[in-house]
Amino acid sequence: MTESFRRSSEYDPQGDGHQSAYPRQQHVAPSVNPEWPPPPAYEPARPAFAPGYGGGDGDGGDATAHLGTVPAAPEPKKRTKGPLAILAAVAIVAAAIGGGTAYGIQELTGKTTTPSSSTSTNVVPSSKRGTVAGVAAAVSPSIVEISATSGQGQSTGSGVIITGNGEIVTNNHVISGASSIKVATSSGKSYTAQVVGTDSKKDLALIQLEGASGLKAATLGNSDGIQVGDQVVAIGSPEGLTGTVTSGIVSSLNRDVTVSTDESQGQGQGQGNSNGQWPFEFGGRQFNGDTGSSTTTYKAIQTDASLNPGNSGGALIDMNGNIIGINSAMYSASSDSTSSSTGSVGLGFAIPINTVKSDLATLRSGSQN
């Protein structure tokens, strides 16, 4: 069967060499096939990109005017779906990569808090985190030396700054019975202090410095999270040596330590008794002297960090620089202060900081018990 259409290049009705963009239909001679249907009365619409259209191939002429009137074919719409799908996919991938990148940056820059058994707060700079030197540098400005004077003499202890205006937590036995209290900071500045509140049953006291401001407050951690074997640092003023730093580990938890609540026990030299030690009882035995008839028992953190007379009221600190306990008692092998065996033998005890935090409201209210 012969074709009923000729190419546009085969037909030039004007005879001037300009060809129509739309090829004209040619009637088939009746002699060829008289039953062949006649051509339609109008040109059928063709896709704008069909072969022979557009004039871009050199044989279609200038078809711009005609193409402008051709209805938009569905094909361009189909082509837009590709980029949109790609963009959606890219967005999803970018989101996933972005989350991973953010996590990676946190890990590399150390912006995430270092896991700690006691608290997630990091007081120590990241470059020195986990080192005794780093803890000492970060926390020492928050530890003070306390000198309490009474009719019986003078006792020396330590304390922890908890507010910038000079609130200080210490042991009750450090300031018990004192007629005057002097406090020296790590920078050497001296203040007079007044007792705000005491709790002899927990061996805690809160004092307030006069005229203080801009002091560096310590960060109170979470003693419920510590574990046996955790490394710790102790800072205090043993024998009046301000800012002495020692280190060790948490040896045990929840030790039942019994101490005296008698006010007279807090008077005299050192931390209570004439031997310079604060008497306490553990496991049915009394250490560093007689605790007397009036006593109280609390759950303590045991540590092998070296504690000596004057460390009472100072800080037990985790390796992120958080206060986890207030040092309160230590065992001495001899009651003779001149003996070479006198001193720390690695049995020290601290009041858990959560006990202190739960008692702060009572101490701040001015309670004296």
Disulfide bonds with the S-S distance in Angstrom:
none
